[in-house]
Amino acid sequence: MMIAQMRDEKSWIITIDGPAGVGKSTAARGLARRLGAVFLDTGAMYRAVTLAAVERGLDPAETDAVAALMDACVFEFRSEGDAMRVFVDGADRTAAIRDPAITEQVKHIAGAPALRARLVAMQRAFAGGCEAVVTEGRDQGTVAFADAPVKFFLTADPVERARRRHNELVAAGKDIALETILTQQQHRDAADEGRTVGPLKPAADAIVLDATHLTAEQVIDRMEILVRERLRATE
């Protein structure tokens, strides 16, 4: 499905890309809330497929087996306020997909071109049913929604990113060392930046924001101002 077919002249999509732990989900969720848009959590989609594979005894690195699984399973993503709930074959798996062990396996799905193409199609299908969307990921502004009117690329110091992710996991009751988070993050960054399909990089027309010394609210404030300015200019 082409993006142009999916969107009417009154709809719009805002993309937020960047590395793991930079605060994309928090920024996208908050920006969507302020703009009255739907939040599309692409990471949840990758995690849902990974979780389904692992729970069925499949190796996420086995592309053909995972592709067959995606055909056999029903993945449903529901927007609820500023969150997105995840269902696999009718079961709510929103919490389960956040397990660090699942996150560590996502790289296999993300790095497989055939599976990545399926996930992009899934993202476009979700957005196709919405009037306004704020989406976050690695290739939202470069591949999935290359014609989005406003694109952001968030960056932050690697240690600060790891610290924020560690705090989130501890708050969620996960027992994991900061050093482990930093190591996993380094490996994931290398994989994201080095893959041949949808590599992590800013779109040519993306607005780059360094969030190292900004609070989540400050990031959202800056984004909201820029989005409203851009959207007014295109009216």
C-alpha positions as CSV (number, residue, x, y, z in Angstrom):
1,M,0.0,0.0,0.0
2,M,1.5,3.3,-1.0
3,I,1.5,6.1,1.6
4,A,-0.2,8.5,-0.8
5,Q,-3.2,6.1,-1.0
6,M,-3.3,5.8,2.8
7,R,-3.6,9.5,3.7
8,D,-6.2,12.1,2.7
9,E,-5.4,15.8,2.5
10,K,-6.6,16.4,6.1
11,S,-4.6,13.7,7.7
12,W,-1.0,14.0,8.9
13,I,1.9,11.9,10.4
14,I,4.7,13.1,12.6
15,T,7.8,10.9,12.8
16,I,10.3,10.6,15.6
17,D,13.4,8.5,15.0
18,G,16.5,7.9,17.1
19,P,18.5,5.2,18.9
20,A,17.4,3.1,21.8
21,G,16.9,4.8,25.1
22,V,16.8,8.3,23.8
23,G,13.2,8.9,24.9
24,K,11.3,8.5,21.6
25,S,8.3,6.7,23.1
26,T,7.9,9.2,25.9
27,A,8.2,12.1,23.4
28,A,5.9,10.6,20.9
29,R,3.3,9.7,23.5
30,G,3.3,13.2,25.0
31,L,3.3,14.9,21.7
32,A,0.4,12.8,20.5
33,R,-1.6,13.6,23.6
34,R,-1.0,17.4,23.1
35,L,-1.9,17.3,19.4
36,G,-4.9,15.0,19.8
37,A,-3.2,12.4,17.7
38,V,-2.8,8.6,17.9
39,F,0.5,7.2,19.2
40,L,2.1,4.5,17.0
41,D,4.7,2.5,19.0
42,T,6.6,0.7,16.3
43,G,8.9,-1.0,18.8
44,A,5.8,-2.7,20.3
45,M,5.1,-4.3,16.9
46,Y,8.6,-5.7,16.6
47,R,8.5,-6.9,20.2
48,A,5.1,-8.6,19.6
49,V,6.5,-10.6,16.7
50,T,9.6,-11.5,18.6
51,L,7.6,-12.6,21.7
52,A,5.3,-14.7,19.5
53,A,8.3,-16.4,18.0
54,V,10.1,-17.1,21.3
55,E,7.0,-18.4,23.0
56,R,6.4,-20.8,20.2
57,G,9.9,-22.1,20.4
58,L,11.1,-20.5,17.2
59,D,14.5,-18.9,16.7
60,P,13.8,-15.2,15.8
61,A,16.8,-15.4,13.5
62,E,15.0,-17.9,11.3
63,T,13.4,-15.5,8.9
64,D,11.2,-18.0,7.0
65,A,9.8,-19.6,10.2
66,V,9.0,-16.1,11.6
67,A,7.4,-15.1,8.3
68,A,5.2,-18.2,8.5
69,L,4.4,-17.3,12.1
70,M,3.3,-13.8,11.1
71,D,0.9,-15.3,8.6
72,A,-0.5,-17.7,11.2
73,C,-0.9,-15.3,14.2
74,V,-3.3,-12.4,14.6
75,F,-1.5,-9.3,15.8
76,E,-3.7,-6.5,17.0
77,F,-2.7,-3.0,18.1
78,R,-5.2,-0.8,19.9
79,S,-4.8,2.8,20.6
80,E,-6.0,3.6,24.2
81,G,-5.5,7.2,25.1
82,D,-1.7,7.9,24.8
83,A,-0.8,4.3,24.8
84,M,-0.9,1.3,22.5
85,R,-2.1,-2.1,23.7
86,V,-0.7,-5.3,22.0
87,F,-2.7,-8.5,21.4
88,V,-1.4,-11.7,19.9
89,D,-4.1,-14.2,19.0
90,G,-6.5,-12.3,21.2
91,A,-4.3,-12.3,24.3
92,D,-3.1,-9.0,25.8
93,R,0.7,-9.1,25.7
94,T,1.3,-5.4,26.3
95,A,3.4,-6.1,29.5
96,A,5.1,-9.2,28.3
97,I,6.8,-7.6,25.2
98,R,8.8,-5.3,27.5
99,D,10.8,-8.1,29.0
100,P,14.6,-7.3,28.4
101,A,15.1,-10.8,27.1
102,I,12.6,-10.1,24.4
103,T,14.1,-6.7,23.6
104,E,17.5,-8.4,23.2
105,Q,16.0,-10.7,20.5
106,V,14.3,-7.9,18.5
107,K,17.5,-7.3,16.5
108,H,16.9,-10.5,14.5
109,I,13.5,-9.4,13.3
110,A,14.6,-5.8,12.7
111,G,17.7,-7.0,10.7
112,A,15.8,-9.3,8.3
113,P,14.7,-7.3,5.2
114,A,11.7,-9.5,4.5
115,L,10.4,-9.2,8.0
116,R,11.1,-5.6,8.2
117,A,9.1,-5.0,5.1
118,R,6.1,-6.8,6.7
119,L,6.4,-4.7,9.8
120,V,6.5,-1.4,7.8
121,A,3.3,-2.6,6.0
122,M,1.8,-3.3,9.4
123,Q,2.7,0.3,10.6
124,R,1.2,1.8,7.5
125,A,-2.0,-0.2,7.8
126,F,-2.3,1.0,11.4
127,A,-1.7,4.6,10.5
128,G,-4.1,4.3,7.6
129,G,-7.1,4.0,10.0
130,C,-6.1,7.2,11.8
131,E,-6.6,10.9,11.0
132,A,-3.5,12.0,12.9
133,V,-0.5,10.0,14.0
134,V,2.7,10.5,15.9
135,T,5.0,7.5,15.3
136,E,8.4,6.6,16.6
137,G,11.1,4.1,15.6
138,R,14.3,3.8,13.6
139,D,13.2,4.4,10.0
140,Q,9.8,6.2,10.3
141,G,11.0,9.3,8.6
142,T,13.3,7.6,6.0
143,V,11.2,4.6,5.0
144,A,7.8,4.0,6.6
145,F,6.5,7.6,6.2
146,A,9.0,9.3,4.0
147,D,6.4,12.0,3.0
148,A,5.6,13.0,6.6
149,P,5.3,16.8,7.0
150,V,7.4,17.0,10.1
151,K,10.2,14.6,11.0
152,F,12.4,14.5,14.2
153,F,15.6,12.7,15.0
154,L,16.3,12.5,18.7
155,T,19.9,12.0,20.0
156,A,21.4,11.9,23.5
157,D,24.7,10.9,25.2
158,P,24.9,7.0,25.3
159,V,25.5,6.8,29.0
160,E,22.5,9.1,29.7
161,R,20.4,6.9,27.4
162,A,21.4,3.8,29.3
163,R,20.7,5.5,32.7
164,R,17.2,6.5,31.6
165,R,16.5,3.0,30.3
166,H,17.8,1.5,33.6
167,N,15.6,3.7,35.6
168,E,12.5,2.6,33.6
169,L,13.3,-1.0,34.0
170,V,13.9,-0.7,37.8
171,A,10.7,1.2,38.1
172,A,9.0,-1.7,36.4
173,G,10.5,-4.2,38.8
174,K,13.2,-5.5,36.6
175,D,16.6,-6.4,38.2
176,I,19.3,-5.5,35.7
177,A,22.6,-3.8,36.0
178,L,23.3,-0.4,34.3
179,E,26.4,-1.9,32.7
180,T,24.3,-4.6,31.1
181,I,22.0,-2.0,29.7
182,L,24.9,0.0,28.3
183,T,26.4,-3.1,26.6
184,Q,23.1,-4.2,25.1
185,Q,22.6,-0.6,23.9
186,Q,25.9,-0.5,22.2
187,H,25.3,-3.7,20.4
188,R,21.8,-2.6,19.3
189,D,23.1,0.8,18.0
190,A,25.7,-1.0,15.9
191,A,23.0,-3.3,14.5
192,D,20.6,-0.5,13.8
193,E,23.1,1.7,12.1
194,G,24.7,-1.1,10.1
195,R,21.8,-2.9,8.6
196,T,21.3,-2.6,4.8
197,V,17.5,-2.0,5.0
198,G,16.1,0.9,7.0
199,P,19.3,1.8,8.8
200,L,19.2,4.2,11.7
201,K,20.0,7.7,10.4
202,P,18.2,11.1,10.2
203,A,16.1,11.8,7.2
204,A,17.5,14.5,5.0
205,D,14.7,16.9,6.1
206,A,14.6,15.8,9.8
207,I,14.9,18.2,12.7
208,V,17.7,16.9,14.9
209,L,17.2,17.4,18.7
210,D,19.8,16.6,21.3
211,A,17.9,15.5,24.5
212,T,20.9,14.9,26.7
213,H,20.3,17.9,28.9
214,L,16.5,18.3,28.3
215,T,13.7,16.8,30.4
216,A,11.0,14.9,28.6
217,E,8.6,17.8,28.9
218,Q,11.2,20.2,27.4
219,V,11.6,17.9,24.4
220,I,7.9,17.7,23.9
221,D,7.5,21.5,24.3
222,R,10.1,22.1,21.5
223,M,8.5,19.5,19.3
224,E,5.0,20.9,19.7
225,I,6.1,24.4,18.8
226,L,7.8,23.2,15.6
227,V,5.0,20.9,14.6
228,R,2.3,23.6,15.0
229,E,4.5,26.0,13.0
230,R,5.0,23.5,10.2
231,L,1.4,22.4,10.0
232,R,0.2,26.0,9.9
233,A,2.6,26.7,7.1
234,T,1.1,23.9,5.0
235,E,-2.5,24.9,5.5
